[in-house]
Amino acid sequence: MKHTTEHQHRSQHSNWLRAAVLGANDGIISTASLLIGVAAANAAHETILLSGVAGLIAGALSMAAGEYVSVSSQADVEAADLTIERHALATNHASELDELTHIYIERGLTAELAHQVADQLMKHDALGAHARDELGFTEANSAKPLQAAFTSGIAFTAGAALPLTFTIFATPDKIIVTLSIATLFSLALLGALSAKVGGANVVIGIARVTFWGSLAMLATAMIGNLFGVITG
């Protein structure tokens, strides 16, 4: 009988989804907050735009570099663990078989069946079996530095482009109000989208990003206004 049931698990997209959401969220919040802070200091419209462009470029590069370094460190740890496991398999195969058998027993298999499963899996791919069931490494969650860096950089750029675009078309006397409303709306959409894709609660996703976004914009607006008063 043909098996027709299909499951679409979201965890297999966790790496790129995390990088994309983090990048876009940071791009929107940091750029909008920067623009609002500069605007609150009574800067000229051209200065505000220049600050936004500089923030976009610096932020995108910083986000990509940060993700690459962070995920590369994770990849190094994974590679080191696999090297240790590879050596153990080559020098003490019987002990590694017992170790894998014990893992399956703890998961609910009988001792006999656990031994059979461990033996078959190790004959097929010993390192892969231990990487998956002992170390918890899978293809879905393996570290991919270039993918994380590219995704984060592009996502940051896309996110930062939103408040920058709103600033271009906003009238000078309404930049702060326009940016605040547009940014909160953009954050709400991002929160809803990421929650929907990740299978989480949409309301919580929206509330989470809009709260921190509001807090960041309020803080930079207060600082910008303070500097505007001092220099004025």
Backbone torsions as a table, in degrees:
resi	resn	phi	psi	omega
1	MET	NA	131.8	-177.4
2	LYS	-73.5	133.5	178.8
3	HIS	-84.8	116.2	-172.6
4	THR	-105.2	-12.6	-177.3
5	THR	-74.7	128.2	178.9
6	GLU	-121.5	141.2	179.4
7	HIS	-119.3	132.6	175.7
8	GLN	-107.0	100.8	-179.0
9	HIS	-89.0	134.4	-176.5
10	ARG	-82.4	-19.8	-175.9
11	SER	-63.3	-23.9	180.0
12	GLN	-68.8	-15.3	178.7
13	HIS	-103.2	9.1	-171.0
14	SER	-60.8	-37.2	-177.0
15	ASN	-64.3	-56.0	-177.1
16	TRP	-71.4	-31.0	179.1
17	LEU	-66.0	-44.0	178.7
18	ARG	-61.3	-45.6	-179.4
19	ALA	-65.1	-39.7	-178.5
20	ALA	-68.4	-45.8	-179.6
21	VAL	-65.5	-44.3	179.3
22	LEU	-61.4	-44.2	-179.3
23	GLY	-65.2	-47.7	-179.2
24	ALA	-65.6	-42.5	180.0
25	ASN	-62.8	-45.0	179.3
26	ASP	-65.9	-38.8	179.3
27	GLY	-62.0	-44.9	-179.9
28	ILE	-66.2	-53.2	-173.8
29	ILE	-66.7	-48.9	-175.8
30	SER	-66.6	-41.2	-179.2
31	THR	-70.9	-43.5	178.2
32	ALA	-62.5	-42.6	179.7
33	SER	-64.3	-41.3	177.4
34	LEU	-61.0	-47.4	-179.0
35	LEU	-63.2	-42.2	-180.0
36	ILE	-67.2	-39.5	178.6
37	GLY	-62.8	-43.7	178.6
38	VAL	-67.3	-40.7	179.0
39	ALA	-64.4	-38.4	179.7
40	ALA	-67.0	-20.2	177.2
41	ALA	-86.1	10.5	177.7
42	ASN	64.9	34.1	178.2
43	ALA	-75.7	159.1	178.0
44	ALA	-69.0	157.1	-177.4
45	HIS	-58.8	-39.6	179.5
46	GLU	-65.1	-37.0	178.7
47	THR	-67.0	-39.3	178.5
48	ILE	-62.0	-46.8	-180.0
49	LEU	-64.2	-42.2	179.5
50	LEU	-62.1	-40.6	177.9
51	SER	-62.8	-40.1	179.7
52	GLY	-65.5	-42.8	179.1
53	VAL	-63.9	-44.0	178.4
54	ALA	-62.2	-41.0	178.6
55	GLY	-64.6	-38.0	178.8
56	LEU	-63.7	-49.9	-177.4
57	ILE	-64.6	-48.9	-179.0
58	ALA	-64.1	-41.4	-178.1
59	GLY	-66.8	-42.6	-179.5
60	ALA	-63.2	-44.9	179.4
61	LEU	-66.6	-40.4	179.3
62	SER	-65.9	-41.7	179.3
63	MET	-63.9	-45.4	-179.9
64	ALA	-63.4	-45.6	-179.4
65	ALA	-64.4	-42.4	179.8
66	GLY	-62.3	-44.1	178.4
67	GLU	-64.6	-41.0	-178.9
68	TYR	-62.7	-46.6	-179.6
69	VAL	-64.4	-44.7	-178.1
70	SER	-63.3	-49.7	-177.7
71	VAL	-72.0	-30.0	175.5
72	SER	-63.6	-37.8	177.0
73	SER	-63.1	-41.1	176.5
74	GLN	-63.1	-42.1	179.4
75	ALA	-64.1	-36.7	178.4
76	ASP	-64.3	-40.7	178.7
77	VAL	-64.6	-43.3	178.6
78	GLU	-61.6	-44.3	-179.8
79	ALA	-63.0	-39.8	179.6
80	ALA	-65.7	-42.0	178.6
81	ASP	-64.6	-39.0	178.6
82	LEU	-67.3	-34.7	176.8
83	THR	-64.1	-43.1	177.5
84	ILE	-62.2	-44.2	-179.2
85	GLU	-66.2	-39.0	179.0
86	ARG	-63.0	-40.8	178.7
87	HIS	-66.2	-41.5	179.8
88	ALA	-63.1	-39.7	179.0
89	LEU	-66.2	-35.4	-177.9
90	ALA	-76.2	-29.2	-174.6
91	THR	-104.6	-21.2	-176.4
92	ASN	-147.5	66.1	-174.1
93	HIS	-63.0	-40.6	-177.2
94	ALA	-63.4	-42.3	179.2
95	SER	-64.7	-38.5	178.4
96	GLU	-67.4	-34.6	176.4
97	LEU	-65.1	-43.3	177.6
98	ASP	-63.3	-38.7	180.0
99	GLU	-63.0	-45.2	179.7
100	LEU	-67.4	-38.2	177.3
101	THR	-60.1	-44.6	-179.9
102	HIS	-62.5	-36.7	178.2
103	ILE	-60.8	-44.2	-179.0
104	TYR	-71.0	-31.4	175.6
105	ILE	-64.7	-42.0	178.9
106	GLU	-65.4	-22.7	179.1
107	ARG	-88.3	-1.5	173.0
108	GLY	118.3	-3.6	179.8
109	LEU	-81.8	154.1	173.4
110	THR	-69.6	160.7	-177.5
111	ALA	-60.0	-41.0	-178.9
112	GLU	-66.0	-47.0	-179.0
113	LEU	-67.1	-39.6	179.3
114	ALA	-60.3	-41.1	179.2
115	HIS	-66.0	-40.3	179.2
116	GLN	-64.4	-44.4	-179.8
117	VAL	-63.6	-47.4	-179.5
118	ALA	-60.5	-43.1	-179.6
119	ASP	-62.9	-45.4	-179.6
120	GLN	-65.1	-43.4	-178.6
121	LEU	-66.5	-38.4	-179.9
122	MET	-71.7	-29.9	174.3
123	LYS	-69.3	-33.0	-179.8
124	HIS	-78.2	-50.0	-178.9
125	ASP	-161.3	87.3	-174.6
126	ALA	-61.1	-48.2	-178.4
127	LEU	-64.9	-41.4	179.4
128	GLY	-62.8	-39.8	179.6
129	ALA	-63.7	-44.5	-179.7
130	HIS	-71.9	-36.3	178.0
131	ALA	-62.1	-41.5	-177.2
132	ARG	-76.0	-51.4	-169.6
133	ASP	-93.4	-22.2	176.7
134	GLU	-97.4	-45.7	-175.4
135	LEU	-94.7	-18.2	179.3
136	GLY	81.3	19.8	179.3
137	PHE	-88.9	127.8	174.4
138	THR	-133.0	166.1	179.3
139	GLU	-63.2	-35.1	-177.0
140	ALA	-66.7	-37.7	-176.0
141	ASN	-108.9	11.3	179.1
142	SER	-68.1	148.7	-177.1
143	ALA	-71.7	128.4	178.0
144	LYS	-129.8	88.4	-174.0
145	PRO	-57.5	-46.8	-177.6
146	LEU	-65.4	-41.0	178.4
147	GLN	-62.2	-44.7	-179.8
148	ALA	-64.6	-42.3	-179.3
149	ALA	-65.0	-47.4	-178.7
150	PHE	-63.7	-46.3	-178.8
151	THR	-61.9	-44.7	-178.8
152	SER	-65.6	-43.8	-179.3
153	GLY	-63.1	-45.6	179.1
154	ILE	-66.0	-42.7	-179.1
155	ALA	-64.3	-40.8	177.7
156	PHE	-61.7	-44.7	-179.7
157	THR	-60.4	-44.0	179.3
158	ALA	-64.6	-41.4	179.2
159	GLY	-66.9	-44.5	-178.6
160	ALA	-67.1	-27.7	-178.9
161	ALA	-66.8	-26.3	-178.6
162	LEU	-65.0	-58.9	178.7
163	PRO	-63.6	-30.4	178.5
164	LEU	-66.4	-39.6	177.9
165	THR	-65.9	-42.4	178.4
166	PHE	-61.3	-36.0	-179.5
167	THR	-67.8	-37.6	-179.4
168	ILE	-59.5	-41.6	-174.2
169	PHE	-95.6	-5.7	-179.9
170	ALA	-80.0	145.9	175.2
171	THR	-72.9	145.2	-174.6
172	PRO	-52.6	-35.5	-176.6
173	ASP	-82.1	-6.9	-178.2
174	LYS	-124.6	19.5	-177.7
175	ILE	-61.4	-47.6	-176.1
176	ILE	-63.2	-46.1	-179.3
177	VAL	-65.5	-45.4	-179.7
178	THR	-62.0	-45.9	179.9
179	LEU	-63.6	-42.5	-178.3
180	SER	-61.8	-48.2	-178.5
181	ILE	-66.2	-47.3	-178.1
182	ALA	-64.4	-38.7	-179.3
183	THR	-67.4	-44.2	178.6
184	LEU	-62.6	-38.4	177.6
185	PHE	-64.5	-43.4	179.2
186	SER	-64.5	-41.5	178.6
187	LEU	-64.7	-38.1	178.4
188	ALA	-63.4	-41.9	177.7
189	LEU	-63.9	-43.3	179.6
190	LEU	-63.3	-44.0	179.3
191	GLY	-61.9	-41.7	179.8
192	ALA	-67.2	-42.2	-178.5
193	LEU	-66.1	-46.6	-179.2
194	SER	-65.4	-37.1	177.9
195	ALA	-67.5	-39.8	179.9
196	LYS	-65.4	-46.3	-179.9
197	VAL	-65.7	-37.7	-178.4
198	GLY	-84.5	-3.9	179.0
199	GLY	75.9	21.7	-178.7
200	ALA	-98.3	178.8	179.2
201	ASN	-72.0	123.9	-175.4
202	VAL	-66.6	-42.1	-178.4
203	VAL	-62.2	-44.3	178.8
204	ILE	-64.2	-40.3	179.2
205	GLY	-61.0	-42.2	179.4
206	ILE	-68.0	-47.2	-177.6
207	ALA	-61.4	-38.1	-177.0
208	ARG	-62.6	-50.3	-175.8
209	VAL	-76.4	-34.8	179.9
210	THR	-70.7	-33.9	178.8
211	PHE	-63.2	-52.8	-177.8
212	TRP	-69.1	-32.2	175.9
213	GLY	-65.3	-43.3	178.4
214	SER	-62.6	-41.8	-179.4
215	LEU	-63.5	-42.8	-179.6
216	ALA	-65.2	-45.0	-179.6
217	MET	-65.8	-38.8	178.6
218	LEU	-63.5	-42.6	-178.7
219	ALA	-64.0	-45.6	-179.0
220	THR	-70.5	-32.5	177.6
221	ALA	-64.5	-41.9	179.5
222	MET	-65.6	-42.9	179.4
223	ILE	-66.8	-43.8	178.8
224	GLY	-62.3	-41.1	178.8
225	ASN	-65.1	-38.1	178.7
226	LEU	-63.2	-44.7	179.1
227	PHE	-68.3	-33.2	178.3
228	GLY	-65.7	-37.9	178.2
229	VAL	-69.8	-41.2	-178.1
230	ILE	-65.6	-46.3	-177.9
231	THR	-78.8	-18.7	179.7
232	GLY	-75.5	NA	NA
